[in-house]
Amino acid sequence: MAQVLTHMCMSLDGFVAQSDDNPAELFDWYWGGDVMVRSAQENMSFSVDAASAPMLAELTSSCGAILAGRRLFDQGRRLG
């Protein structure tokens, strides 16, 4: 049986994006460290700190799909 996990990033003030509609601050964690973590997708990897790497490696090694809303998808493409 498949397992479904959910995840949502939001700042403490309740906003997902900055005033310029940029969500980068919430996602910078995935690329803010010096330990590379590969995902199940060949062309996607993360760089997090040493304390976060084992948890993220476990999560991404078994991830079959990432679902996002259309708006977040468009925002991510703009940042990438």
C-alpha positions as CSV (number, residue, x, y, z in Angstrom):
1,M,0.0,0.0,0.0
2,A,1.3,3.5,-0.9
3,Q,1.9,6.0,1.8
4,V,0.9,9.7,1.4
5,L,2.7,12.5,3.2
6,T,1.8,16.1,3.2
7,H,3.9,19.2,3.7
8,M,3.2,22.9,3.7
9,C,5.6,25.8,4.2
10,M,4.3,29.0,5.7
11,S,6.0,31.8,7.6
12,L,4.9,32.6,11.2
13,D,3.0,35.6,10.0
14,G,0.8,33.4,7.9
15,F,2.1,34.4,4.5
16,V,3.5,31.9,2.0
17,A,5.1,34.5,-0.2
18,Q,6.8,37.9,0.4
19,S,5.1,41.1,-0.6
20,D,6.6,40.9,-4.1
21,D,4.9,37.4,-4.5
22,N,8.2,35.6,-4.2
23,P,8.1,32.4,-2.1
24,A,11.9,31.9,-2.1
25,E,12.5,32.6,1.5
26,L,10.4,29.6,2.5
27,F,12.2,27.3,0.1
28,D,15.7,28.6,0.5
29,W,16.2,25.9,3.2
30,Y,16.4,23.2,0.5
31,W,19.5,24.9,-1.0
32,G,21.0,26.7,1.9
33,G,23.5,24.2,3.2
34,D,26.7,22.4,2.2
35,V,25.5,18.7,2.3
36,M,24.1,17.5,-1.0
37,V,21.0,15.3,-0.9
38,R,19.9,13.6,-4.1
39,S,16.3,13.1,-4.8
40,A,14.7,10.1,-6.6
41,Q,14.6,12.4,-9.7
42,E,17.9,12.4,-11.4
43,N,18.0,16.1,-12.2
44,M,17.0,17.3,-8.8
45,S,19.1,17.6,-5.7
46,F,19.1,19.6,-2.5
47,S,21.9,21.2,-0.4
48,V,21.0,21.4,3.3
49,D,22.9,21.4,6.6
50,A,24.3,18.3,8.1
51,A,21.5,18.0,10.7
52,S,18.8,18.1,8.1
53,A,20.4,15.9,5.5
54,P,19.5,12.4,6.9
55,M,15.9,13.3,7.3
56,L,15.6,14.8,3.8
57,A,17.5,11.9,2.3
58,E,15.1,9.4,3.9
59,L,12.1,11.5,2.7
60,T,13.3,12.0,-0.9
61,S,14.6,8.5,-1.4
62,S,11.1,7.0,-1.2
63,C,9.2,9.9,-2.8
64,G,7.4,8.8,-6.0
65,A,5.7,12.1,-6.8
66,I,5.4,15.7,-5.6
67,L,2.1,17.4,-6.1
68,A,1.8,21.1,-6.1
69,G,-0.8,23.6,-7.1
70,R,-0.6,25.4,-10.4
71,R,0.4,28.7,-8.8
72,L,3.3,27.2,-6.8
73,F,4.4,25.3,-9.9
74,D,4.5,28.6,-11.9
75,Q,6.3,30.3,-9.0
76,G,8.9,27.6,-8.9
77,R,9.5,27.8,-12.6
78,R,10.1,31.5,-12.3
79,L,12.7,31.0,-9.6
80,G,14.5,28.1,-11.3
